[in-house]
Amino acid sequence: MRGFIFPYQVSLLGIERVNQDIFRLQLEKPDGYTFRPGQAIDVSIAEPGHELDVAPFTLFNRPADPYLELIVKIRPNPGSLTGSLSRLWPGATLQITAPWEVYRYIGPGVFLAAGTGITAFLPLLRELAAQGKQLYPDHHLVYAISEPSDMLYEEELASLLSHGFTCVVSRSPVPTGKGWYTGHISENLLRQVVHKDASNYYVCGPRSFEKSIHGLLLGMGVDAAHVQTGYPIYKEAL
């Protein structure tokens, strides 16, 4: 948690269910508000009883959009902030911070995401495409999910990355004809699907996923300075 300084109050413009436990929230964008893809904000609900409920979310839209977007996964614990956010109606007031950096794009490489971790990277990929950059073969996404129904934005990812999009499913049989893998991200899989000259690695997902992938990459000889993770503990350890 980054403190309780909320310089902005914004209205909820809309809310949409993405799948069984994930929602997309569209927020009012304050005048003069700027950010870069890969940045996040802290969010709270501006209502009594939510004073201590604060959580970070990666900004999901492009900087040029006239609004802000968040992807929210509902946590199972009763009374969670994410659950409260999913029950809001348009017009509700939220408190947000200025954006702060989680990921900085420093060049082509490999994006490794688990679950909703993809929401940190899709804005970066969209922005690169909007700048006219050809993403494949210099960029590759390895996306880990538990079941096929957990996949988010499959068509857009496939369109952006073409053959640079690899999906790994851990708990269910993979759909036929898609070229997906079963199991977990491993050294062997990365050596199969990732260009051998890849130099930058961006990792986003649950803490255990980031820790595992961070260790895996270092074990493969990747320079720790070229591995970005969402949890700062790994950055501090470099």
N, C-alpha and C positions, 0 to 999 in steps of 0.2 A: 504494500500500500504506500502511496506517494504523498500522503497528507490530505488535508481537508480544505484545500483552497480551490474554490470553484468560481472562476471569473465570469462564467457564462451560464445563463439560463436559457434554454431553448425549448421549443414546442415539438412534440411528437407529431410528425406529419402523416405517417402511415405505418402500418405493421402488417407483415405478411408471413404466413407459415411456409417454410421451405421444405421441411419434412416432419417426421413424427415428433421431434423434440428440438427443432431449430427454427428460429424466427429471424426475419430481416426487419430492422427498424430503420425508418427514414426520419431524420431529424432536421429541424431548421438549422441553417448555416448562418452563424453570426456575421455581420458586416465586417469585411476585412480579414476574415478567418482564413488562414493559409496552412497547408500541411504538405508533406511529401508521402508518396506511397511507402508503406512499411512503418509508418508512425501509428501511435495508439493514443487513446485518451482515457482518463478516469471518468466514470459515470456514476451518478446517484439520482434517485428520484426526489424531486423537490416537494416532499410531503412529510408531515409529522410521522414519526415512527421509522423513517428511513435514514435518519441522520448518520448512522454508522454503517450503512450499507453502501459500500463503494467497491467497484470492480473495474479492471482495465479491459478495453476492447480495441482491437485493431480497426482502424478506419477502412471501410470496404470499398468506398467509391473512389473515383478519380478526382484529383484536386480541382479540375475545371468544372465539376458538377456544382449546381446551385444549392446543394443540400449535402448532408452527411449521412452515411449509412453504416450500420453496425450489424454484425451477425451474432446472434445470441443463442447459445445452447443451454437448454433448461437443465439445471442441476437437480439431482433427485432429492436433496435435503429439503424438508418443508420450510417455507418462509424464506427461501433463498432470493437474492436480488434478481437473479435471472428469471425465476418464476414470477416475481412481481412485475418485471418488465414485460413479460409475455402477456400479462393480463391488462396492460394499459390500453386506453383508447386514444385515438388521435385527439390532440388538444392538450394532453397531459404535459406537465412541465418537468424537464430533466435538467440536472446540473452537470456541466462538463468542464474539463480542464483544457488548457492549451495542449496541443499535441506534443508528444515526446517520442524520442526515437527508440525503436526496437530493432528494426532492420534497415540497413543502408545498402543500397545496390552499389557494388563496387566493380561489377563486370560480369561477363558470362560465367555460367557455372551450373551447379546442380541444386535444385530445390527439393528438399525432403520434408514431406508434410504428413501428419497423421490426423485423421478426422477433420475437425473444424480448423486445424492448423492451416489448411489450404487458404483460409480467408486472409491470412497475412500476405500471401504471395500472389494471389490473383490480381489485386490492384497493381502490383509491380509489373506483372506480365502484360496487363492491359495497357499500362502506360508505355512500356517499351514498344508494343505493337502500334500504338497511336503515333509514336515517333517515327514509324516506318521501318523499325528494326525487324529483321528476319530472326525469329527466335530459335528455330531448329536449323542446324545441329548444335549451335553454340550453347543452348540452354536445354536442360532436361529436368523434368519433374518426375519424382518417384513418390507416389501417393499411397499411403497405407490406410486401409479401412478394415473394420471388423467384418462387415457384411456388404454385399452389393447395394443394399438399400441405403447405406451410409454415404454413398457417393454424392458429392456436391458439384454442381456445375460441370458435369461430364462433357456435354456437347461443346461448351465454350472452351474448356481446357484442351480438348482434342483439336478444335479448330485453331487455337493459338499455337499449339506445340507439335501437332502432327505426330510424327514418329518419336518425338521427344517426350511422350507422355506414357509413363509406366504405372500401372496400378497393382497393388499387392493386397490380397484379401486374406485375413488371418483365420476367420471362423467358419466360412461357408464355401461350398464349391463355387468356382468362378464361372461366370456365364460363358457359354461356348462362342467362339468366333471373335472374341475381343482381344485375345493375346494377353490377358491378365495373368498374374502369378498368384499362387497359393502359398501361404506361410507368412514369413516376416522378412523385413529388409535385412539382408546379410551381405557380407563381403563378396561372396560368390555372385549374388544377384547384381550388386553394384558393378562388379567387373564385367558382367555380361552386357548390361544395358547402358552404362555411362561411358562417354568418350574418355579415353585414357588420359587425355591432356587437360581434363577439367581441373580448374585451379581454385574456384570459389564454391563454398558449400553453405547453403542457407537451410536451417533446420527449425521446424516449428511443429509443436504438438504438446501433449501432456509432458509433465516434467520427466517422468520415467522414460518416455520415448526420446526426448532430447538428450538425456544423459546417456542412454544406450547408443544412440547414433553418434553422439560426440565421441564416445570412447571407441566405437567402431572405426570412425574416420581416422582418428589419431593412430589406431593400430594399423591402419593401411598406409601410414606414412604421410597423411595429409598434414600440412603445416597448421597448427592450431590458430594462427593469426588469420587463416582463411576460412574459418568455420564460425558462422554466426548462429546464435541460438536466442530464443525468446527469453529464457530465464537468465538473469544476470549473474547467477552464481557461477556459471561456466565461463562467462567473460572475465569475472574477477579472478578465476583460477588460472587464466592464461598467463 
